[in-house]
Amino acid sequence: MNMRMISVKSIKRPVGLLAASLLAGCAVGPNFQQPAAPKGAGFTPGPLPAKTADAPGGAQTFAQNTDIPGEWWTLFQSPALDSLIKQAMQANPTIAAAQASLRVARENVLAQDGAFFPSIGLDANASKNQTSTGSLSPVAANNKAFYSLYTGEVSVSYSPDVFGLNRRTTESLAAQAENQHYELEAAYLTLTSNVVTAAVQEAGYQAEIAAQQQTIQADSQLRDIIAHQFAVGEVAQAVLLQQEAVLAQAQQMLPPMQKQLAMAQNALIALEGGYPNQTLAQQFDLASIHLPQNLPVSLPSQLVAQRPDILAAAANMHSASAQIGVAIANRLPQFPLTAALGTSPAALASAFTPYNQFFTVVSGMALPIFQGGTLLHRQRAANAQFQLAAAQYQETVIGAFQNVSDTLRALQSDADALQAAAASDQLAGQSLSIARTELQAGSIDDVSVLNAEQIYQTAQQALVQAEVTRLTDTAALFQALGGGWWNRADPQVPTTQVAAN
């Protein structure tokens, strides 16, 4: 998609000479200035650690003041994930809807641009007429009662933008188009983040199912051993029934995992614009999704210039600011100019003879005197709308900083949790292996093995969930920092917002 962003400045350029030659007025209302980054704002109370703990997959380094790649998801080194995101960006209807909204906003800007030019119209008509010869009314010059009349008229009307009504209206619409541009970028960022998260979750469910199936297989083998011991009279039936219950419980845990896997696959299919009866083109597993080692972290001052939601909120402020000027200009005089040139002959052949031609030039002034307070309250409403937009902008900025801080803190905790989960899984696996060997040798009872199995099952599930959480929080960091949309191969960077002069 290579759509050029339309700004107030680019719209005014084609009509600048015309406006300057006709009037020397100014646009009433406030001149919008892009909000500056909040002073003293940061992501953490103290210095950000250089890296996380060294958990499985390696420690992650926080590369501060480093730019984010446009296709940040490629850092996960998964060709299947890259392919799925490419398909989603082309086929997901959310993107198509955002693109259409942007086109609507830009066409509205171009439509309003026409207000800077004179309006020219053509009117032509023909009539057959009869003059009453039995009255005092005069007859035509040829003394005939019937005559034809052909009238053609070209009219030109123009309203000088003395107080900036058209300029502020165009400025507001251009800001709305800019808002839609950033909404499109936000849609891209949300979509890519959702695809990465859904792919990681699908891989996690695959791993949980595989681990649970291994647990069921191990429980089945242990049940067979105890069944043999019961058959030869070495153990009581209660021991066998207890193991049967453990096996049934393990089997009961499998269907919910399979349901979650199916739902995750449906989500991925929907994200790429497909339907549930279709087959997911790519399958994911945790081993094929690599954890990015270096995490670019933008400066806090850069966040307000990168996050699409912040930029969209700023554009919304710009639109509201221009609407104040529109409301003020509507309370001031307008000076319409109208000119008409035409001809009205009795025969088309004489259309351009001097005595059949006519022209009119009319100038005027329209000033609202009393509107029952309507225009005043509309101006006050515009002021309140700008205050609302400013508060929403501040709320968006605060939420963005909180979002980044949350993900940075989560990644540090994720590494610690994964490190502990890996150690627990390793120890639990060794303990279970020893317990099963000792059970076959008859040196311990089955209760010890059952306890070791439950500990190992819990450790395996915790390890998978810790790996999934670390991967999804990594994707969340890229999303929180803006996703690097400005570095894509097809950058959609808008022209810089400018204040109206």
CORKAJO-V187714 format. One record per residue. SS is DSSP state (a for helix, b for strand, c for the rest). Layout:
SS + SS
This chain:
c + c + c + c + c + c + c + a + a + a + a + a + a + c + c + a + a + a + a + a + a + a + c + c + c + c + c + c + c + c + c + c + c + c + c + c + c + c + c + c + c + c + c + c + c + c + c + c + c + c + b + c + c + c + c + c + c + c + c + c + b + b + b + b + c + c + c + c + c + c + c + a + a + a + a + a + c + c + a + a + a + a + a + a + a + a + a + a + a + a + a + c + a + a + a + a + a + a + a + a + a + a + a + a + a + a + a + a + a + a + a + a + a + a + a + a + c + c + b + b + b + b + b + b + b + b + b + b + b + b + c + c + c + c + c + c + c + c + c + c + c + c + c + c + c + b + b + b + b + b + b + b + b + b + b + b + b + b + b + c + c + c + c + c + a + a + a + a + a + a + a + a + a + a + a + a + a + a + a + a + a + a + a + a + a + a + a + a + a + a + a + a + a + a + a + a + a + a + a + a + a + a + a + a + a + a + a + a + a + a + a + a + a + a + a + a + a + a + a + a + a + a + a + a + a + a + a + a + a + a + a + c + c + c + c + c + a + a + a + a + a + a + a + a + a + a + a + a + a + a + a + a + a + a + a + a + a + a + a + a + a + a + a + a + a + a + a + a + a + a + a + c + c + c + c + c + c + c + c + c + c + c + c + c + c + a + a + a + c + c + c + c + c + b + b + b + b + c + c + a + a + a + a + c + c + c + c + a + a + a + a + a + a + a + a + a + a + a + a + a + a + a + a + a + a + a + a + a + a + c + c + c + c + b + c + b + b + b + b + b + b + b + b + b + b + c + c + a + a + a + c + c + c + a + a + a + b + b + b + b + b + b + b + c + c + b + c + c + c + c + c + c + c + a + a + a + a + a + a + a + a + a + a + a + a + a + a + a + a + a + a + a + a + a + a + a + a + a + a + a + a + a + a + a + a + a + a + a + a + a + a + a + a + a + a + a + a + a + a + a + a + a + a + a + a + a + a + a + a + a + a + a + a + a + a + a + a + a + a + a + a + c + c + c + c + a + a + a + a + a + a + a + a + a + a + a + a + a + a + a + a + a + a + a + a + a + a + a + a + a + a + a + a + a + a + a + a + a + a + a + c + c + c + c + a + a + a + c + c + c + c + c + c + c + c + c + c + c + c + c + c
